[in-house]
């Protein structure tokens, strides 16, 4: 089980890194397009704010969060875009300040959740550590979209291990969300960390496996890269199929990126 306070430290650091990318942007640059169709930099930060606020509500006021879910189910395809657009229309300085306050309050609130408590979410309920990992995953993924819009190449960090772990843990979810039956047996996943270390999941004697760079795996499970543009190697037909479906985030299956469209 992930240590909550370690994951929260990583979440804070990931938010601070993205914050540094946008903190000094001229207002007009918040309107720069990102790889997500129709989304500007302001949409990306607005989405993170909206989702962090939803998570904070889930922690502090579960009954109010249930109403948020009910409203989302009334527009299951478009509620994410609507929320991002509403926030993106605000003045950049106001949006940034609100995101800073909200992500700080969320991290503090998660640190206080009693052990064993499950937090309601749009997918299955989660532990505080799992919620923090999910927020880290989204902050990193949307931060990558912002970096691409600005032409910035980010340096991968050890924080990717949290995202890779979530990607492995959500293997079956990627099938269920598509009304498909998950593979019966676990896979072996061995990823090369940014520092050259090896991160491993699953039994050593598993019949099928996935190996390759941790960065590529994290980009794939957040649907920021096409399978064909990765250096991941699948040994076995089920493992290969999974890499075409992998999704570490809650919600409907995403369209993913077209081959050759990933930033270098």
Buried (B, 14 or more C-beta within 10 A) or exposed (E): EBEBBEBBBBBBEBBEBBBEBBEEBEEEBBEBBBBBEEBBBBBBBBBBBBBBBBBBBBBBEEEEBEEBBEEBEEEEEEBBBEBBBEBBEBEBEEBBEBBBEBBEBBBEBBEEBEEEEEBBBBEEEBBBBBBBBBBBBBBBBBBBBBBBBBEEEBEBBEBBBBBBBBBBEBBBBBBEBEEEEBBEEBBBBBBBBBEEEEBEBBEEEBBBBBBBBBBBBBBBBBBBBBBEBBEBEBBBEBBBBBBEBBBBBBBEEEEBBEEEEBBE
